[in-house]
Amino acid sequence: MARWKVLPAGLDPAVVGFVAQLRRLKDASGLSLRELAARTGYSASSWNRYLGGRSLPPREAVEALAATVGADSTRLLARHEMAQEAWSRDRNPDTAASAEEDSGPGAVERDSAPGMREGAGGRRARGGFLARGPLGAAPLRARLRLLLTVGVSAAAGAAIALLGVELEHPQLAGTATRPAAVARPTSYTCDYVRKGGMWYAGDSTTRSDRLEVDMSGPEVAELQCLLRRAGISPGGVDGNFGPLTESAVIQAQKTYHLGIDGQVGPRTWAALRK
């Protein structure tokens, strides 16, 4: 697994969250930059910039990555569109163009794939494009598309499950079913107490556990309580590390001048507990 460098300061939370997702997908795939370049058609130096937060990948590169690692392309593209909108809002053409340089402190790692050259205007020999200049997209459209996809998937899954029951037990078809028991969500509270110069909220005493998106449990609830105490809303204290909690973590890392990656480690815990 690559040891990622801290993302450039000043990036919008939507961009940070998107790049962090790209990094997680690459890490989970086990592919090197050279292998990723060979499978997606975009050079290793291009992925070096994309994963280093120095430029955004084009839509085609995101689709190629999703196909390569088996990720949900619709969700990933929705996050890509929101990141594009934030990128174009925060950067002018001059800064966007300068972010395309191949060298600089934001580089992730040096790797290259033979036979992959980049031509003028960002076009690659295999048909790829580099993300140059301001990028425009409608974040509302991306969110609606994501919600529609989730809704359609849930409805389709329910219909398939019902059909399976009717085929296996035809005698049950057309009969009313009893409502299934629904498990109650775990309830967390924030009972703040200060011990040894550190703040605790009563859900966990960890000062080193690493947390990231899609994790859950009392440690996440503790994180959410500490974010609230710091005046940064995580959207709720439910023990689930979702997009709102990720955005709150990014805001806290900016506030405390920490490395911005949307993930929680010893330094973020220490800042929030003081």
Accessible surface in RSA format (square Angstrom, percent):
REM  Atomic radii and reference values for relative SASA: ProtOr
REM  Chains: A
REM  Algorithm: Lee & Richards
REM  Probe-radius: 1.40
REM  Slices: 20
REM RES _ NUM      All-atoms   Total-Side   Main-Chain    Non-polar    All polar
REM                ABS   REL    ABS   REL    ABS   REL    ABS   REL    ABS   REL
RES MET A   1   190.18  98.5 111.20  73.6  78.98 188.0  86.11  73.2 104.07 137.9
RES ALA A   2    28.40  26.1   8.31  12.8  20.09  45.7  19.28  27.2   9.12  24.2
RES ARG A   3   228.91  96.1 201.14 102.5  27.77  66.1  83.23 113.8 145.68  88.3
RES TRP A   4    56.09  22.5  25.85  12.5  30.24  71.0  25.80  13.8  30.30  49.2
RES LYS A   5   109.13  53.2 102.11  62.7   7.02  16.7  65.50  59.0  43.63  46.5
RES VAL A   6    96.65  63.6  77.70  70.3  18.96  45.7  80.90  70.3  15.75  42.7
RES LEU A   7     5.26   2.9   0.82   0.6   4.44  11.2   0.82   0.6   4.44  12.0
RES PRO A   8    38.90  28.4  26.70  24.3  12.20  44.3  38.53  31.8   0.37   2.3
RES ALA A   9    94.80  87.2  65.33 100.8  29.47  67.0  66.35  93.4  28.45  75.4
RES GLY A  10    60.65  74.8   0.00   N/A  60.65  74.8  36.18  99.3  24.47  54.8
RES LEU A  11     6.92   3.9   5.16   3.7   1.76   4.4   6.92   4.9   0.00   0.0
RES ASP A  12    28.05  19.6  23.32  23.2   4.73  11.2   3.09   7.3  24.97  24.9
RES PRO A  13    39.53  28.8  35.63  32.5   3.90  14.2  35.91  29.6   3.62  22.5
RES ALA A  14    38.75  35.6  21.62  33.4  17.13  39.0  33.91  47.8   4.84  12.8
RES VAL A  15     1.69   1.1   1.69   1.5   0.00   0.0   1.69   1.5   0.00   0.0
RES VAL A  16     0.23   0.2   0.23   0.2   0.00   0.0   0.23   0.2   0.00   0.0
RES GLY A  17     1.61   2.0   0.00   N/A   1.61   2.0   1.61   4.4   0.00   0.0
RES PHE A  18     0.13   0.1   0.13   0.1   0.00   0.0   0.13   0.1   0.00   0.0
RES VAL A  19     0.08   0.1   0.08   0.1   0.00   0.0   0.08   0.1   0.00   0.0
RES ALA A  20     3.19   2.9   2.34   3.6   0.85   1.9   3.19   4.5   0.00   0.0
RES GLN A  21    41.40  23.2  41.40  30.3   0.00   0.0   2.44   5.2  38.96  29.6
RES LEU A  22     0.24   0.1   0.00   0.0   0.24   0.6   0.00   0.0   0.24   0.7
RES ARG A  23    15.59   6.5  15.59   7.9   0.00   0.0   8.01  10.9   7.58   4.6
RES ARG A  24    40.94  17.2  36.04  18.4   4.90  11.7  31.43  43.0   9.51   5.8
RES LEU A  25    25.62  14.3  24.79  17.7   0.83   2.1  25.11  17.6   0.51   1.4
RES LYS A  26    11.83   5.8  11.38   7.0   0.45   1.1   0.53   0.5  11.31  12.0
RES ASP A  27    28.86  20.2  13.61  13.5  15.24  36.0   7.17  16.9  21.69  21.6
RES ALA A  28    91.32  84.0  48.85  75.4  42.47  96.6  61.09  86.0  30.23  80.1
RES SER A  29    40.03  33.8   4.38   5.8  35.65  82.1  16.07  34.2  23.96  33.6
RES GLY A  30    64.41  79.4   0.00   N/A  64.41  79.4  35.49  97.4  28.92  64.8
RES LEU A  31    17.91  10.0  14.43  10.3   3.48   8.8  14.83  10.4   3.09   8.3
RES SER A  32    47.67  40.3  40.70  54.3   6.97  16.1  42.04  89.5   5.63   7.9
RES LEU A  33     0.15   0.1   0.07   0.0   0.08   0.2   0.07   0.0   0.08   0.2
RES ARG A  34   113.81  47.8 113.79  58.0   0.02   0.0  45.23  61.8  68.58  41.6
RES GLU A  35    80.79  46.4  77.69  58.8   3.10   7.4  27.64  53.5  53.15  43.4
RES LEU A  36     0.53   0.3   0.53   0.4   0.00   0.0   0.53   0.4   0.00   0.0
RES ALA A  37     0.00   0.0   0.00   0.0   0.00   0.0   0.00   0.0   0.00   0.0
RES ALA A  38    63.58  58.5  43.53  67.2  20.05  45.6  43.58  61.4  20.00  53.0
RES ARG A  39   154.97  65.1 121.78  62.1  33.19  79.0  36.01  49.2 118.96  72.1
RES THR A  40    14.29  10.2   0.00   0.0  14.29  34.1   2.34   3.1  11.95  18.1
RES GLY A  41    15.19  18.7   0.00   N/A  15.19  18.7  13.37  36.7   1.81   4.1
RES TYR A  42    11.21   5.2  11.21   6.4   0.00   0.0   8.66   6.5   2.55   3.1
RES SER A  43     5.83   4.9   5.83   7.8   0.00   0.0   5.83  12.4   0.00   0.0
RES ALA A  44     0.20   0.2   0.00   0.0   0.20   0.5   0.00   0.0   0.20   0.5
RES SER A  45    29.12  24.6  26.97  36.0   2.15   5.0  19.69  41.9   9.43  13.2
RES SER A  46     0.00   0.0   0.00   0.0   0.00   0.0   0.00   0.0   0.00   0.0
RES TRP A  47     0.20   0.1   0.20   0.1   0.00   0.0   0.20   0.1   0.00   0.0
RES ASN A  48     2.15   1.5   2.09   2.0   0.06   0.1   0.67   1.6   1.48   1.4
RES ARG A  49     1.44   0.6   1.44   0.7   0.00   0.0   0.50   0.7   0.95   0.6
RES TYR A  50     0.13   0.1   0.07   0.0   0.06   0.1   0.07   0.1   0.06   0.1
RES LEU A  51     0.99   0.5   0.99   0.7   0.00   0.0   0.99   0.7   0.00   0.0
RES GLY A  52     1.53   1.9   0.00   N/A   1.53   1.9   0.55   1.5   0.98   2.2
RES GLY A  53     0.42   0.5   0.00   N/A   0.42   0.5   0.42   1.2   0.00   0.0
RES ARG A  54    22.77   9.6  21.53  11.0   1.24   3.0  19.81  27.1   2.96   1.8
RES SER A  55     1.60   1.4   1.40   1.9   0.20   0.5   1.55   3.3   0.05   0.1
RES LEU A  56     1.17   0.6   0.53   0.4   0.63   1.6   0.53   0.4   0.63   1.7
RES PRO A  57     0.21   0.2   0.15   0.1   0.06   0.2   0.15   0.1   0.06   0.4
RES PRO A  58    15.99  11.7  11.70  10.7   4.29  15.6  15.99  13.2   0.00   0.0
RES ARG A  59    94.73  39.8  92.24  47.0   2.49   5.9  42.40  57.9  52.33  31.7
RES GLU A  60    93.59  53.7  89.86  68.0   3.74   8.9  41.89  81.0  51.71  42.2
RES ALA A  61     0.00   0.0   0.00   0.0   0.00   0.0   0.00   0.0   0.00   0.0
RES VAL A  62     0.30   0.2   0.16   0.1   0.14   0.3   0.30   0.3   0.00   0.0
RES GLU A  63    69.38  39.8  64.94  49.1   4.44  10.6  21.19  41.0  48.19  39.3
RES ALA A  64    23.96  22.0  14.34  22.1   9.62  21.9  22.72  32.0   1.25   3.3
RES LEU A  65     1.07   0.6   1.07   0.8   0.00   0.0   1.07   0.8   0.00   0.0
RES ALA A  66     1.89   1.7   0.90   1.4   0.99   2.3   1.13   1.6   0.76   2.0
RES ALA A  67    87.41  80.4  51.40  79.3  36.01  81.9  63.58  89.5  23.83  63.1
RES THR A  68    37.79  26.9   6.71   6.8  31.08  74.1  10.31  13.8  27.48  41.5
RES VAL A  69    39.37  25.9   3.92   3.6  35.44  85.4  11.32   9.8  28.05  76.1
RES GLY A  70    70.38  86.8   0.00   N/A  70.38  86.8  35.16  96.5  35.22  78.9
RES ALA A  71    29.56  27.2   7.63  11.8  21.94  49.9  16.53  23.3  13.04  34.5
RES ASP A  72    72.86  51.0  53.29  53.0  19.57  46.3  35.31  83.1  37.55  37.4
RES SER A  73    45.07  38.1  42.22  56.3   2.85   6.6  12.64  26.9  32.42  45.4
RES THR A  74    40.66  28.9  38.40  38.9   2.26   5.4  10.38  13.9  30.28  45.8
RES ARG A  75   109.04  45.8 109.00  55.6   0.04   0.1  33.35  45.6  75.69  45.9
RES LEU A  76     6.50   3.6   4.25   3.0   2.25   5.7   6.09   4.3   0.41   1.1
RES LEU A  77    12.41   6.9  12.39   8.9   0.02   0.1  12.39   8.7   0.02   0.1
RES ALA A  78     0.00   0.0   0.00   0.0   0.00   0.0   0.00   0.0   0.00   0.0
RES ARG A  79    53.83  22.6  52.98  27.0   0.85   2.0  21.58  29.5  32.24  19.5
RES HIS A  80     1.11   0.6   1.11   0.8   0.00   0.0   0.41   0.4   0.70   0.8
RES GLU A  81     8.51   4.9   8.51   6.4   0.00   0.0   4.92   9.5   3.59   2.9
RES MET A  82    35.75  18.5  33.84  22.4   1.91   4.5  27.27  23.2   8.47  11.2
RES ALA A  83     0.00   0.0   0.00   0.0   0.00   0.0   0.00   0.0   0.00   0.0
RES GLN A  84    27.18  15.2  27.18  19.9   0.00   0.0   0.00   0.0  27.18  20.6
RES GLU A  85    40.42  23.2  40.36  30.5   0.07   0.2   7.51  14.5  32.91  26.9
RES ALA A  86     1.96   1.8   1.96   3.0   0.00   0.0   1.96   2.8   0.00   0.0
RES TRP A  87     9.27   3.7   7.35   3.6   1.92   4.5   4.73   2.5   4.55   7.4
RES SER A  88    30.57  25.8  16.58  22.1  13.99  32.2   7.82  16.7  22.74  31.9
RES ARG A  89   138.69  58.2 103.51  52.8  35.18  83.8  70.35  96.2  68.34  41.4
RES ASP A  90    78.80  55.2  42.58  42.4  36.21  85.6  26.65  62.7  52.15  52.0
RES ARG A  91    53.49  22.5  45.54  23.2   7.95  18.9  13.52  18.5  39.97  24.2
RES ASN A  92    81.91  56.5  74.15  71.7   7.76  18.7  31.55  75.9  50.37  48.7
RES PRO A  93    78.15  57.0  76.20  69.5   1.95   7.1  76.45  63.1   1.70  10.6
RES ASP A  94   115.33  80.8 106.78 106.3   8.55  20.2  30.25  71.2  85.08  84.9
RES THR A  95    61.16  43.5  59.16  60.0   2.00   4.8  59.94  80.5   1.22   1.8
RES ALA A  96     3.51   3.2   1.65   2.6   1.86   4.2   1.65   2.3   1.86   4.9
RES ALA A  97    52.13  47.9  45.28  69.9   6.85  15.6  45.42  64.0   6.70  17.8
RES SER A  98    64.64  54.6  49.89  66.6  14.74  34.0  41.45  88.3  23.19  32.5
RES ALA A  99    15.80  14.5   4.62   7.1  11.18  25.4  15.54  21.9   0.26   0.7
RES GLU A 100    10.87   6.2   3.82   2.9   7.05  16.8   3.74   7.2   7.13   5.8
RES GLU A 101   109.60  62.9 101.95  77.1   7.66  18.2  39.99  77.4  69.61  56.8
RES ASP A 102    74.61  52.3  67.30  67.0   7.31  17.3  25.31  59.6  49.30  49.2
RES SER A 103    78.90  66.7  70.19  93.7   8.71  20.1  36.35  77.4  42.56  59.6
RES GLY A 104    35.05  43.2   0.00   N/A  35.05  43.2  22.11  60.7  12.95  29.0
RES PRO A 105   134.69  98.2 109.60  99.9  25.08  91.2 122.50 101.1  12.19  75.7
RES GLY A 106    13.01  16.0   0.00   N/A  13.01  16.0   9.61  26.4   3.40   7.6
RES ALA A 107    11.07  10.2  10.62  16.4   0.45   1.0  10.62  15.0   0.45   1.2
RES VAL A 108    15.16  10.0   1.88   1.7  13.28  32.0   2.08   1.8  13.08  35.5
RES GLU A 109    64.75  37.2  54.96  41.6   9.79  23.3  31.82  61.6  32.92  26.9
RES ARG A 110   142.73  59.9 112.34  57.3  30.39  72.4  81.26 111.0  61.48  37.3
RES ASP A 111    34.35  24.1  17.04  17.0  17.30  40.9  12.14  28.6  22.20  22.1
RES SER A 112    73.10  61.8  71.29  95.1   1.81   4.2  39.36  83.8  33.74  47.3
RES ALA A 113    11.36  10.4   2.99   4.6   8.36  19.0   3.18   4.5   8.17  21.6
RES PRO A 114   107.23  78.1  85.19  77.7  22.03  80.1  97.65  80.6   9.58  59.5
RES GLY A 115    63.46  78.3   0.00   N/A  63.46  78.3  37.29 102.3  26.17  58.6
RES MET A 116    20.36  10.5   2.39   1.6  17.97  42.8   2.39   2.0  17.97  23.8
RES ARG A 117   185.68  78.0 180.75  92.1   4.93  11.7  72.13  98.6 113.56  68.8
RES GLU A 118    60.01  34.5  28.58  21.6  31.43  74.8  18.58  35.9  41.43  33.8
RES GLY A 119    42.02  51.8   0.00   N/A  42.02  51.8  33.60  92.2   8.43  18.9
RES ALA A 120   103.91  95.5  69.13 106.7  34.79  79.1  80.76 113.7  23.15  61.3
RES GLY A 121    64.08  79.0   0.00   N/A  64.08  79.0  36.22  99.4  27.86  62.4
RES GLY A 122     0.18   0.2   0.00   N/A   0.18   0.2   0.18   0.5   0.00   0.0
RES ARG A 123   127.91  53.7 126.41  64.4   1.50   3.6  45.05  61.6  82.85  50.2
RES ARG A 124     3.73   1.6   0.00   0.0   3.73   8.9   0.80   1.1   2.92   1.8
RES ALA A 125    72.17  66.4  27.16  41.9  45.01 102.4  40.17  56.6  32.00  84.8
RES ARG A 126   132.64  55.7  96.74  49.3  35.90  85.5  43.39  59.3  89.26  54.1
RES GLY A 127    40.94  50.5   0.00   N/A  40.94  50.5  25.67  70.4  15.27  34.2
RES GLY A 128     1.77   2.2   0.00   N/A   1.77   2.2   1.26   3.5   0.51   1.1
RES PHE A 129    76.95  38.5  76.95  47.7   0.00   0.0  76.95  46.7   0.00   0.0
RES LEU A 130    13.19   7.3   2.70   1.9  10.49  26.4   2.70   1.9  10.49  28.2
RES ALA A 131    10.98  10.1   2.05   3.2   8.93  20.3   6.40   9.0   4.59  12.1
RES ARG A 132   110.21  46.3  91.04  46.4  19.17  45.6  38.95  53.2  71.27  43.2
RES GLY A 133    14.96  18.4   0.00   N/A  14.96  18.4  12.73  34.9   2.22   5.0
RES PRO A 134    76.77  55.9  57.75  52.6  19.02  69.1  58.27  48.1  18.50 114.9
RES LEU A 135    31.47  17.5  28.54  20.4   2.93   7.4  31.47  22.1   0.00   0.0
RES GLY A 136    69.86  86.2   0.00   N/A  69.86  86.2  32.68  89.7  37.19  83.3
RES ALA A 137    24.50  22.5   3.99   6.2  20.51  46.7  13.66  19.2  10.84  28.7
RES ALA A 138    37.45  34.4  32.56  50.3   4.89  11.1  36.16  50.9   1.29   3.4
RES PRO A 139    38.33  27.9  38.33  34.9   0.00   0.0  38.33  31.6   0.00   0.0
RES LEU A 140   116.72  65.0 116.64  83.4   0.08   0.2 116.64  81.9   0.08   0.2
RES ARG A 141   117.90  49.5 114.36  58.3   3.55   8.4  55.29  75.6  62.61  37.9
RES ALA A 142     0.00   0.0   0.00   0.0   0.00   0.0   0.00   0.0   0.00   0.0
RES ARG A 143   119.97  50.4 118.55  60.4   1.42   3.4  41.43  56.6  78.54  47.6
RES LEU A 144   101.47  56.5  98.21  70.3   3.26   8.2  98.46  69.2   3.01   8.1
RES ARG A 145    78.03  32.8  72.92  37.2   5.10  12.1  36.25  49.5  41.78  25.3
RES LEU A 146    39.30  21.9  39.30  28.1   0.00   0.0  39.30  27.6   0.00   0.0
RES LEU A 147   121.70  67.8 113.88  81.5   7.81  19.6 114.35  80.3   7.35  19.8
RES LEU A 148   121.91  67.9 115.55  82.7   6.36  16.0 121.39  85.2   0.52   1.4
RES THR A 149    36.61  26.0  30.85  31.3   5.76  13.7  27.41  36.8   9.21  13.9
RES VAL A 150    58.85  38.7  56.89  51.5   1.96   4.7  58.11  50.5   0.74   2.0
RES GLY A 151    38.57  47.6   0.00   N/A  38.57  47.6  33.24  91.2   5.33  11.9
RES VAL A 152    88.52  58.2  84.87  76.8   3.65   8.8  87.56  76.1   0.96   2.6
RES SER A 153    67.89  57.4  53.24  71.1  14.64  33.7  38.02  81.0  29.86  41.8
RES ALA A 154    66.84  61.5  48.49  74.8  18.35  41.7  61.11  86.1   5.73  15.2
RES ALA A 155    65.89  60.6  52.33  80.8  13.57  30.9  61.18  86.2   4.72  12.5
RES ALA A 156    47.88  44.0  39.45  60.9   8.43  19.2  47.45  66.8   0.43   1.1
RES GLY A 157    39.01  48.1   0.00   N/A  39.01  48.1  33.03  90.6   5.98  13.4
RES ALA A 158    66.23  60.9  51.56  79.6  14.67  33.4  60.26  84.9   5.97  15.8
RES ALA A 159    60.53  55.7  49.63  76.6  10.90  24.8  56.26  79.2   4.27  11.3
RES ILE A 160   124.57  70.9 121.31  90.4   3.26   7.9 122.17  88.0   2.40   6.5
RES ALA A 161    63.05  58.0  49.85  76.9  13.20  30.0  60.85  85.7   2.20   5.8
RES LEU A 162   104.24  58.1 101.04  72.3   3.20   8.0 103.73  72.9   0.50   1.4
RES LEU A 163    99.81  55.6  97.70  69.9   2.11   5.3  99.47  69.9   0.34   0.9
RES GLY A 164    34.92  43.1   0.00   N/A  34.92  43.1  31.65  86.9   3.28   7.3
RES VAL A 165    69.82  45.9  67.74  61.3   2.08   5.0  69.13  60.1   0.69   1.9
RES GLU A 166    60.45  34.7  55.70  42.1   4.74  11.3   9.05  17.5  51.40  42.0
RES LEU A 167   134.56  74.9 109.27  78.2  25.29  63.6 111.82  78.5  22.74  61.2
RES GLU A 168   129.47  74.3 103.04  78.0  26.43  62.9  38.17  73.8  91.30  74.5
RES HIS A 169    71.91  39.3  71.66  49.8   0.25   0.7  46.13  47.5  25.78  30.0
RES PRO A 170    92.30  67.3  80.66  73.5  11.63  42.3  81.47  67.3  10.83  67.3
RES GLN A 171   124.43  69.6  95.92  70.1  28.52  67.9  66.05 140.6  58.39  44.3
RES LEU A 172    87.56  48.8  81.73  58.5   5.83  14.6  81.81  57.5   5.75  15.5
RES ALA A 173    48.87  44.9  30.13  46.5  18.74  42.6  31.16  43.9  17.71  46.9
RES GLY A 174    84.31 104.0   0.00   N/A  84.31 104.0  44.30 121.6  40.01  89.6
RES THR A 175    74.73  53.1  56.46  57.2  18.26  43.5  58.24  78.2  16.49  24.9
RES ALA A 176   105.85  97.3  66.41 102.5  39.44  89.7  76.44 107.6  29.41  77.9
RES THR A 177   116.28  82.7  89.22  90.5  27.06  64.5  63.48  85.3  52.81  79.8
RES ARG A 178   221.39  93.0 200.11 102.0  21.28  50.7  79.01 108.0 142.38  86.3
RES PRO A 179   130.12  94.8 100.96  92.0  29.16 106.0 112.76  93.1  17.36 107.9
RES ALA A 180    85.48  78.6  62.09  95.8  23.40  53.2  70.72  99.6  14.76  39.1
RES ALA A 181   108.67  99.9  68.76 106.1  39.90  90.8  79.18 111.5  29.49  78.1
RES VAL A 182   132.53  87.2 106.60  96.5  25.93  62.5 109.56  95.2  22.97  62.3
RES ALA A 183    94.75  87.1  65.82 101.6  28.93  65.8  77.00 108.4  17.75  47.0
RES ARG A 184   222.94  93.6 197.14 100.5  25.80  61.4  68.60  93.8 154.34  93.5
RES PRO A 185   123.56  90.1 100.07  91.2  23.49  85.4 112.23  92.7  11.34  70.5
RES THR A 186    90.65  64.5  70.49  71.5  20.16  48.1  42.22  56.7  48.44  73.2
RES SER A 187    99.14  83.8  68.41  91.3  30.73  70.8  47.60 101.4  51.54  72.2
RES TYR A 188    45.30  21.2  26.41  15.0  18.89  49.2  17.17  12.9  28.13  34.7
RES THR A 189    82.55  58.7  76.04  77.1   6.52  15.5  65.45  87.9  17.11  25.9
RES CYS A 190    36.99  28.0  13.71  15.3  23.28  54.7  10.17  25.8  26.82  28.9
RES ASP A 191    94.33  66.1  86.51  86.1   7.82  18.5  34.35  80.8  59.98  59.8
RES TYR A 192    84.11  39.3  53.04  30.2  31.07  80.9  49.64  37.3  34.47  42.5
RES VAL A 193    65.27  43.0  60.63  54.9   4.64  11.2  65.27  56.7   0.00   0.0
RES ARG A 194   117.14  49.2  90.70  46.2  26.43  62.9  40.25  55.0  76.89  46.6
RES LYS A 195   131.54  64.2 123.97  76.1   7.57  18.0  72.76  65.5  58.79  62.6
RES GLY A 196    85.87 105.9   0.00   N/A  85.87 105.9  47.37 130.0  38.50  86.2
RES GLY A 197    40.74  50.2   0.00   N/A  40.74  50.2  25.89  71.1  14.85  33.3
RES MET A 198    33.18  17.2  33.18  22.0   0.00   0.0  33.18  28.2   0.00   0.0
RES TRP A 199    65.08  26.1  65.08  31.5   0.00   0.0  57.54  30.7   7.54  12.2
RES TYR A 200    32.36  15.1  32.36  18.4   0.00   0.0  13.75  10.3  18.61  22.9
RES ALA A 201     0.34   0.3   0.00   0.0   0.34   0.8   0.00   0.0   0.34   0.9
RES GLY A 202    63.43  78.2   0.00   N/A  63.43  78.2  30.12  82.7  33.31  74.6
RES ASP A 203    32.27  22.6  11.45  11.4  20.82  49.2   5.37  12.6  26.90  26.8
RES SER A 204    18.69  15.8   7.54  10.1  11.14  25.7  11.97  25.5   6.72   9.4
RES THR A 205   108.38  77.1  96.31  97.6  12.07  28.8  62.14  83.5  46.24  69.9
RES THR A 206    20.83  14.8   9.03   9.2  11.80  28.1  18.28  24.6   2.54   3.8
RES ARG A 207   126.30  53.0 116.22  59.2  10.08  24.0  22.28  30.4 104.03  63.0
RES SER A 208    67.27  56.8  60.47  80.7   6.80  15.7  30.63  65.2  36.64  51.3
RES ASP A 209    62.33  43.7  56.56  56.3   5.77  13.6  14.72  34.7  47.61  47.5
RES ARG A 210   175.25  73.6 160.14  81.6  15.12  36.0  65.53  89.6 109.73  66.5
RES LEU A 211     8.09   4.5   6.62   4.7   1.46   3.7   7.22   5.1   0.86   2.3
RES GLU A 212    56.69  32.5  56.69  42.9   0.00   0.0   7.82  15.1  48.87  39.9
RES VAL A 213    16.67  11.0  11.29  10.2   5.38  13.0  11.29   9.8   5.38  14.6
RES ASP A 214   133.92  93.8  97.19  96.7  36.73  86.9  36.69  86.4  97.22  97.0
RES MET A 215    79.43  41.1  72.95  48.3   6.48  15.4  72.15  61.3   7.28   9.6
RES SER A 216    76.74  64.8  48.48  64.7  28.26  65.1  12.29  26.2  64.45  90.3
RES GLY A 217    15.86  19.6   0.00   N/A  15.86  19.6  14.09  38.7   1.77   4.0
RES PRO A 218    58.28  42.5  58.28  53.1   0.00   0.0  58.28  48.1   0.00   0.0
RES GLU A 219    49.91  28.7  49.91  37.8   0.00   0.0   4.94   9.5  44.98  36.7
RES VAL A 220     0.98   0.6   0.98   0.9   0.00   0.0   0.98   0.9   0.00   0.0
RES ALA A 221     0.00   0.0   0.00   0.0   0.00   0.0   0.00   0.0   0.00   0.0
RES GLU A 222     0.00   0.0   0.00   0.0   0.00   0.0   0.00   0.0   0.00   0.0
RES LEU A 223     0.00   0.0   0.00   0.0   0.00   0.0   0.00   0.0   0.00   0.0
RES GLN A 224     1.82   1.0   1.82   1.3   0.00   0.0   0.00   0.0   1.82   1.4
RES CYS A 225     0.00   0.0   0.00   0.0   0.00   0.0   0.00   0.0   0.00   0.0
RES LEU A 226     0.02   0.0   0.00   0.0   0.02   0.1   0.00   0.0   0.02   0.1
RES LEU A 227     0.00   0.0   0.00   0.0   0.00   0.0   0.00   0.0   0.00   0.0
RES ARG A 228   123.63  51.9 106.18  54.1  17.44  41.5  27.22  37.2  96.41  58.4
RES ARG A 229    83.58  35.1  55.27  28.2  28.31  67.4  23.29  31.8  60.29  36.5
RES ALA A 230    33.27  30.6   0.68   1.1  32.59  74.1   9.25  13.0  24.02  63.6
RES GLY A 231    69.86  86.2   0.00   N/A  69.86  86.2  36.64 100.6  33.22  74.4
RES ILE A 232    23.69  13.5  20.27  15.1   3.43   8.3  23.39  16.8   0.30   0.8
RES SER A 233    86.55  73.1  63.46  84.7  23.09  53.2  45.55  97.0  41.00  57.4
RES PRO A 234     3.84   2.8   0.00   0.0   3.84  14.0   0.00   0.0   3.84  23.9
RES GLY A 235    52.10  64.2   0.00   N/A  52.10  64.2  17.92  49.2  34.17  76.5
RES GLY A 236    19.37  23.9   0.00   N/A  19.37  23.9  17.74  48.7   1.63   3.7
RES VAL A 237    27.42  18.0   7.06   6.4  20.36  49.1   7.18   6.2  20.23  54.9
RES ASP A 238    76.83  53.8  65.94  65.6  10.89  25.8  31.04  73.1  45.79  45.7
RES GLY A 239     1.25   1.5   0.00   N/A   1.25   1.5   0.79   2.2   0.45   1.0
RES ASN A 240    79.51  54.8  76.08  73.5   3.42   8.2  22.78  54.8  56.72  54.8
RES PHE A 241     3.08   1.5   0.00   0.0   3.08   8.0   0.37   0.2   2.71   7.8
RES GLY A 242    21.46  26.5   0.00   N/A  21.46  26.5  20.98  57.6   0.48   1.1
RES PRO A 243    96.47  70.3  95.20  86.8   1.28   4.6  95.73  79.0   0.74   4.6
RES LEU A 244   119.92  66.8 117.67  84.2   2.26   5.7 117.76  82.7   2.16   5.8
RES THR A 245     2.87   2.0   2.60   2.6   0.26   0.6   0.00   0.0   2.87   4.3
RES GLU A 246     5.97   3.4   5.97   4.5   0.00   0.0   0.45   0.9   5.52   4.5
RES SER A 247    50.63  42.8  47.92  64.0   2.71   6.2  23.00  49.0  27.63  38.7
RES ALA A 248     4.03   3.7   0.03   0.1   3.99   9.1   3.54   5.0   0.49   1.3
RES VAL A 249     0.00   0.0   0.00   0.0   0.00   0.0   0.00   0.0   0.00   0.0
RES ILE A 250     0.98   0.6   0.98   0.7   0.00   0.0   0.98   0.7   0.00   0.0
RES GLN A 251    80.20  44.8  80.20  58.6   0.00   0.0  23.19  49.4  57.01  43.2
RES ALA A 252     0.34   0.3   0.34   0.5   0.00   0.0   0.34   0.5   0.00   0.0
RES GLN A 253     2.92   1.6   2.90   2.1   0.02   0.0   0.00   0.0   2.92   2.2
RES LYS A 254    60.67  29.6  47.53  29.2  13.14  31.3  33.27  29.9  27.40  29.2
RES THR A 255    72.74  51.7  51.90  52.6  20.83  49.7  53.12  71.4  19.61  29.7
RES TYR A 256    76.20  35.6  59.78  34.0  16.43  42.7  46.82  35.2  29.39  36.2
RES HIS A 257   168.42  92.0 134.96  93.8  33.46  85.6  98.96 102.0  69.46  80.8
RES LEU A 258    41.95  23.4  27.31  19.5  14.64  36.8  32.51  22.8   9.45  25.4
RES GLY A 259    32.41  40.0   0.00   N/A  32.41  40.0  14.91  40.9  17.49  39.2
RES ILE A 260    11.81   6.7  11.74   8.7   0.07   0.2  11.74   8.5   0.07   0.2
RES ASP A 261    50.70  35.5  50.47  50.2   0.22   0.5  12.68  29.8  38.01  37.9
RES GLY A 262     0.80   1.0   0.00   N/A   0.80   1.0   0.14   0.4   0.66   1.5
RES GLN A 263    57.21  32.0  54.35  39.7   2.86   6.8   7.81  16.6  49.40  37.5
RES VAL A 264     1.19   0.8   0.00   0.0   1.19   2.9   0.48   0.4   0.70   1.9
RES GLY A 265     9.38  11.6   0.00   N/A   9.38  11.6   5.94  16.3   3.44   7.7
RES PRO A 266    59.63  43.5  56.66  51.7   2.97  10.8  56.96  47.0   2.67  16.6
RES ARG A 267   193.68  81.3 187.18  95.4   6.50  15.5  62.50  85.4 131.18  79.5
RES THR A 268     6.95   4.9   6.69   6.8   0.26   0.6   0.70   0.9   6.25   9.4
RES TRP A 269     0.00   0.0   0.00   0.0   0.00   0.0   0.00   0.0   0.00   0.0
RES ALA A 270    34.23  31.5  33.54  51.8   0.69   1.6  34.16  48.1   0.07   0.2
RES ALA A 271    17.00  15.6   7.61  11.7   9.39  21.4  13.65  19.2   3.35   8.9
RES LEU A 272     0.59   0.3   0.17   0.1   0.42   1.1   0.32   0.2   0.27   0.7
RES ARG A 273     0.00   0.0   0.00   0.0   0.00   0.0   0.00   0.0   0.00   0.0
RES LYS A 274   141.04  68.8 121.36  74.5  19.68  46.9  74.35  66.9  66.69  71.0
END  Absolute sums over single chains surface
CHAIN  1 A    14706.0      11126.8       3579.2       8578.8       6127.2
END  Absolute sums over all chains
TOTAL         14706.0      11126.8       3579.2       8578.8       6127.2
